[in-house]
């Protein structure tokens, strides 16, 4: 089976590509290689994949790739994903996440793919208080330009399934973390700042809650969805590992043996969602999948990776 993987040189997309190659899939990777993309993430499998540097809004090039490669399945990871950047300038998020997804869905429809895995996010649901979890049929109430753009892409997938019969499957993962994450997200920021003994910026008082999913578990879940998922279905992919941002920062500092007074509270992000939490019981029941990695273990692995690859991380932040 041949997979066309968009955003395959990104943080999560590259982990998925590495796992897919090991599973024996033929992999065609399409990536624009923006600031957050890096072909080095694919070095260990580069000779086993076909790579195209392509913007998913380049319809002519995309059609060439589809006609030449004839993929069976599209796994659509490509996205602008950093909330802070979306607040500063929403435009690229709607260009890539909405128009790019529309272009990809249209091309996949034209070339008759057998399955289209549309990667969304838990942020499309909005925020929760201290209790409860989002189910797949919960209302979408996105609050940031980023999450609105992802909700739009999510709904485009639904429309193409319902209107055109394109076999779209929607995946909504929780916050991913792990090796190779671009150091603008919370966990790599804390790690790199702590290694450099620099102040670690934490929004507000660090009380916002996220559900943390180790990147290899997320990739594994999507591989299971390719095998067992049903067109038109939505799958929440989470870990149950909820922590406040301040707790995550303190855990990283403890692992590194750094003092907590490196933490510096800064003005909160505009519209900052308080808590996300996914009910994944439906996904477990349908797929037999469950996240394996506890947060403490995953953070330790991640810290060790950044210590071993600090030159890469410092290159990205300088």
N, C-alpha and C positions, 0 to 999 in steps of 0.2 A: 504493500500500500504506500502511495506517495502522499506526503504531507507538504502543503505550502504554508510556511510559517512566517507571518508578518511580525516585524519587531524582534526577529530571532537573534539579533546581536545586542538586545537590551538585557536588563537584569533578569527578569523572570523568563523572557523568551529564550534566552541562551541556555538557562538551566533546563527548560523544556526540550530544547533542541538536543542537548547532550544526552538527556534521558531517552529521547525518541530514537536517536541513532543506536544507542545500546540495546533498545528493544527491537531493532532490526527494520525500522521504517526508513524508506527513502525520504530524504528531507531536502526541500528547496526553501532556502531562507531569503526573504525579501526585507531589506532594512535600508532606511534612508541614511543611517549613521549620523544622526544629529549629535548634539553635545553629550547626550546620555547613552548613545550607542557606541559599542567598541568591539571590533572584530576579534580582539584578543580573547574575549570571552569564549570564542569558538575554536581556539587554536587546537585543542585536543581532538576535534572532530572535523576540522576544516577540509581535510582530504576526502572525507566521506559524505560531504554535502555539496549541493550546488548553491552558490551565493550570488545574489543580484543586489547591487546597490540601486535602490529604486524608491521613490516617493510614491505612496499609494494613491496620490492625487494625479500621478502621471498615467492617465488612462491608456495611452498608446503603448507605453512600455509594459504596463501591467497586462494588457491584452496579448502582447508578444510573449510574455512569460507563461501565461495560461495556455496559449495555443501550442507553445513549444514543450512545456513540461507536463501538461494534462494532469493536474493534481486530482486525487480522489477526495481529499479533505483539506479545507482551509482552517488553520488555527490562527485566529486574529488577535495577536498581542499588541500590535503597534498602537501607540498612544502617547500623547502628552499627558503626564500624570502628576506633576507637582503642584499641589494646591496653591502654594505661595506664588508661584509663577502665574497661575491662572488669575489670581487676584490682581497682580501687577499688569498683566496683559492677556485678556481672555481670547483674543483673536486666533492665535495659533492652535488653541484647544478645539475651537469649533472647526477650523480648517482641517485639522488632522482627524480628530475624534468623530466628527459628524460627517463632513463631506468626504473624508478619506474612507470611512466605513461605508457610506453610500456607494462610492465608486467601486469598492471591493465587492460588496453584495451584488451589485449590478453585473460586474464581470463574472463572478462565481455563478450567477444565474445563467448568463449567456453560455458559459462553458460546461454547465450541467454537473457541478460537483456533487458528490454523494453526501457530504456533510459539511456544515459551516459552523465552527465553534467560535462563538462571539464572546470574547472575554470582557466582562463588565466589572463591577466593583461593589462592595458592600455600601459604599458612600451614596449610591443612588437612592437608598432608603431614607436618607436623612439621619436624624439623631434620635437617641433614646435617653430616657432617664435612667435611674439606677436599676430598674427592674425590666425584665422581658428581653426577648430576642426577635429579630426579624425572620419571618418565614418567607418562602418564595412568593407567596401571594400577597405579602404586605404592600401597602401603597408606596409609591415612589415619591419622595419629598426631598429632592436634592437641594443643597443650600449654597454650594460654592460654584463658581463658573466651571471648574473642573468636573464636579459631580453632575452638573446639568448637562455638560457635553457628553459624558458617559451615559447618562440616562437617555439622551437623545439617540445615541448609537445603539443602546440596548433596545429601544422601541423600534428603531429602524429594522433590526433583526426580526423582531416580532412581526412587523408589517410584511417583510419579505417572505416569512413563513406562511402567514395567513393569506396574503394576497396572491403570491406567485408560487407557493408550494416549495420554496427553497428550504431544504432541510436544515434549518438553523437551530442550534442548541445554545442556550445562554448560560454563562458561568459567572457567578458573582463571588469572588474570593474576598477574604478579609485582608488586613494589612500584611504584606509580605516583608520578610527580612532575610538576610543571609549573605553569603559571599558574593562579591561583584556588584553590590548595590551602589549606585552613584551617590557620592557623599553630600547629598542635599537633604536626604530624608533623616528622620530622627535618630535611628540607631547608628548608622555610619557617622553622622555628625558628632554624636556623643563620643564614639570610639576615637575618631581622629582628633577631636579637640582634646580629649583626655590624654592621648599619647603625646600631644604637643604641649601639655600643661597649660592650655588656654581656657578662658571662660567658656562654659557650655551654656548656650542660650536655651532656656525652657520657657515656653509660652505660659503666661498667667502665673498660676501656682503649680502647674504640672498635674492638675487633677483630671484632665481629660483621659478617657478610657478607650483603649483600642484592643481589638482581638488580634493577636499576633500569630501569623502562620509562617512556618519555616519554608523557604522557597522550594526545597526539594519535595516537600509534601504537596505543595500546590501543583507542581508539575506532574507528580504522580497521579493526583486526582484527575487532572485533565486527560492524561493517558487512559485512565479508567473510563472517563466519559466518552472518549473516542470509541472504545470497545463496546460499552454498554448503554450509552446515553440514547435517549429517544428524541427525535426531531420535535421541536416545539416546546420541549421541557426547559425548566430553569433549575439550575443546581447551585445551591449555596455551598461554598467551600470555606470552611473555617476550622479552627483548632480548639475552641473553648478556652484558650489561654488569654484571658483578659487581664490587663494591668494598666494602672495609671502611668502616664508618661514619666512622672517623677520616680516611680518605682523602677521603671526600665533603666532610667539614667543611673540610679543608685546601684542597681545590679551590675551594670557595666563597670562603674567605678570600683566596685568591690572586687570584681574579677581582675581588673588591671592594677589593683592596689593603690588607687588614687584617692585623694581626699574629696569628700562631698562638697567642700567649700568652693570647688571649681564650678559648681552649678550657679548660674546667673539667671534670675527670673527676668523676663523681658515682656514688653507690652503684648497682650494677647492678639492672636490673629483675628481679623475681622470675620464675624460670622462663624467662629470656631465651633464645630459640632462637639457636643459633650461626650457622647458615647456611641459606639457601634457594637453590635453583638448579633451573631448569626445563629439561627436554629438550623443545624445541619442534619437533624434526625432523618429528614426525607432523603437526603443524599446518601446517608449510611444505609438506609433501607433499600434504596434502589440500586446502589452500586456496590455495596459491601466495602466501601472505603471509609477509612478514618485516619485523621492526622496522627503521625507517630511521634513527633518531636515535641517534648516539653520545652517551655520557654527557657528555663535555666540552661538546659543542654544546648539548645539552638543558639542562645546568646554566647555561650562559651565557645562554641565552634566558630561563630561569626567573628568574635574578638580575636581568636587565634588566627583566622584567615587574614584579617586586616593587619595583624602584627607581622605576618609573613609577606604581605603584599603592600606594605606601607608606602613604598615608592609610587605604586599605581594610584593609591588614594590621594597622596600629596600632589601628584601631577594633576589630578582632577580639581583640586581646590585652590591651586595657585595659578 
